[in-house]
Amino acid sequence: MTKEYHIKWFNCLDSTNDEALRHIGTYDNMSVIAAREQTAGRGQRGNSWSAAAGENLTFSLVLKYGPGLTPSLPVSSAFCLSKASSLAVCDVLDAYGINAAIKWPNDIYVRNSKICGMLIENSLSGDQLSTSVIGIGLNVNQKEFPPSLVNPVSMSLATGVEYSVDEVLETFCKAFASRMESVFCDDGTLDREYTGRLYRFGRLCTYVDCATGTEFQGRITGVLEDGRLKISLPDGSDRLYYFKEVSFLI
């Protein structure tokens, strides 16, 4: 697939994902919509994404599938986008000396603190993806956060260094293009590296079954191709969870 990307900066937007979706027909494949300030950023589970103006990265990347664009991708393989995006952010943080883990499905954690969140929105054509908008919020230079955010961290808080958000975005775009090549080469690299980066992988920890509200202990042992999280219990049995069906106790 092409490694060319096209970054368009806005001083202020309600939401970079909303901007991409409103004008999806006018944006090229691998377009990146970035905002210095975002007034109504959206996160997973219907949450908002809070970011101080000018201090962090809030952006969305547009993928379009078909001849001459991003190769076709079946709906059944859509979770590969979470893997590629998450690993690309980890690649960026590695480049700046920050060790990160992926809290399933695609939050990025530094130790036990959240540094990045994502919202991926796909449109379909039959059993194939037609377009994807990958929204990412990465805390770069922010040092003070609203008290409602229980465990935030930024690159600057982690290292004591101030960063150019423009340069960090350029680094991400290159890393993402490389990771997307792994989606289509099918050599197992993407799956192995995603699993190897999973937050709490193999550790006995406490989780909450969202359907019953009950706490239980288990070990994350993998993620299925469709994105379901596999947790092995002390009695040897396994549980499989889709997104929003299980929560982590942090």
N, C-alpha and C positions, 0 to 999 in steps of 0.2 A: 504494500500500500504506500501511497505518497507520504513523505515526511514533511511536506510543506504545510505550514500553518499560518494563519492570518489573524493577528491580534488587533482588536479594536477597543480602545480605551474610552470610557465614558467618565465624566466627572461625578455624575450621580445617576443612579437607577433605582427603581423600586426593587427589582430582583433581576439578576443576570439571566436566570432560567426563564423568567417571564418574558424578558426582552427577546431571547432567542426563540421562544415558542411563538411570540406575536409575529415575528418577521422571519420565520423559518425558511420561507421561500426565497428570501433575498440573501441569505447567508450561504457562503460556499462550504463545502466539506472541509473539516479541520479549521473552521473559523473559531476564534476565541473572543468572547465578549467579556471584558473586564471592567469593573467599576471601582473608582476611588472611594466612593461612598455608596452603600446599599441601604435603602430605607425600609424595605420589607422582604429581607432575605428569608428564604424558606429552607427548612431542614427536613430530616426524616421524621416520621410519625406525626406530621402536621405541625412540628415545632417551628419556631422562628430561628433565624441565625443572626446573632448579634455580633457586630464587628465595629470597632472604632474607625471613623473616617480617616483614610489615608495611611493607616498603620498596618493593615492586613491585606491579604489577597482574597477577593471575592470575584469569581469568574465562572464562566460556563463554556464548555467546548462542544461544538456541533459536529456530529457525524452523520453523513448521508451515505447510503449503501447502494451499490450498483456498479455497472461498467464504468471504469475510469474514476471511481470514487473509492470509498472503503468497500472491500469485498463483502458480498452478501453474508449475512449472519442469521441463522435461524433463531426463532424466539426461544427455543429450548437451550440455546447457548448464550443467552443474554447475560448470565451471571459472569461471563468472561470479562465484561466491561467493568464490573466491580473489582475483579482481580487485577486487571491491567491498570485501572485508575489508582487503586490503593497502592500497588507496588511502585507506580510512578512517583507518588508522593513520598513513599519511603526512600526511593532512589534520590530524590531531591534532598531530603533530610540527611541521608548518608553523606551527600556531597558537602554538606555544611557541618559534618561531624556530630550529628544528632541521631542517636539510635532510637528507632521507632518500631511499634508493633501495630498490627491490624486487629482492631476489635470488630469481630464479625458483625455485619457484613463488610462495612467499609469506613468505619471511623478509624482515625489514626491516633494512637496513644503514645506518649512519651512517659515511661514508667506507668503511673496510674492516673495520668492527666491527659485530657483530650486536647489535641493540637489542631485537628482537622476533621471536618465533616463533609459528607457528600449527599447529593440528591440526583439520582439518575432517572430521567423520564424518557420513555421510548414510545414511538408510534409504530404501528404494525401494518404490514401489507400481507394478508393471509398468514402463513406460518413463518414469515420473514420479518426482520426489523426493517423499517423504512427510514426512520431517523432516530437519533439518540441525542439528548442534551444532558451533558454531564456537568452538574453544578458542584463547585468545590469552594469551600471556605477554609483558608489556611491562616492560622494566627501567626503573624510574622514579628511585628514590633510592639504589639500591645502589651502593656505591663499591668494595667488595672482593668478588672472585669466586673460586670454587674454581680451583686451577691447571689442572684438567682442561678448563676452558673456555678455548679458545685465543684467542678474539677478542671478548670481551663488552664492551659499553659500556652506559651508562644515560643517561637524560635529564640527570640531575644531573652526571654526569661530563662530558657534552658542553657544559654551559652554566655549571656552578658554582652552580646554583640548586636549592633543595629545592622539591618540588611536593606538592600534596595529591593523593593517589591517587584519592580520591573525585571530585574535580573533573576529573581526567584521564579517568576512566571516563565521567562525564557528557558530556564533550566527545566521546569516542569514539562513544557511543550516538547522539548527534545526527548526527555525520558518517556513521556507518554507515547510518542511516535514509535520509539524503540519497543516499548512493551506491547503495543498493538501488533507489531510484527509477530510476536510470540503467540498471539491469539490464533493466527492463521497457519503457523508452521507446525503446530500439533506435535511437538516433541516432548511434551510433559513439563517443560520448564516452568510455565506459568503456574500450573497446579502445585508443583513442588515448592516453589518459592513463596506462593501465597500461603500454603499450609505452614511452611517453616516460619512465617512471620506472624502467625496468629497469636494474639494476646491470650495468655493463660493456657496455651496449647500443652496438653499432657499433665497439667497441674490439677490436683483435687481442689475444687472451689465450689462455692455456693451459688446457685441460680434460682430463679423463680419461674415456675410454669405459669404463664399469663392466663391460661384458660381456667386454672383452679386457684391461683394465688398462692400455691404451696411452694415452700422452699425445698430444695433438694441438693445433694452433693453429687458431683460428677466431674469427669475429665473430658475436655474437648479433644476428640481424636480425629476429626476431619470434617470436610465440607463436600457434599455431593455435587455432581455436575449441575443440578438444578438450583444450587444455592442453599440447600438445607444443611443446617448445622448438626453434626453428630456428636452427641454427648454420651459417654459410657459411664454407667453407674457402678458403684462398688460391688453390686451383686452379679456383675458380668453382663447385664442387659444393656441395650442401647436405646436412646431416644433420638428422634429426628425432629427438628424444628424449622419451620419457615420463619422469615423475618416477622417480628412482632409477636411471636408465640412464646418466646423465652426472653428473660431479661437477666442482666448481670448484676450482682451485688458488688458495688465498688467500695 
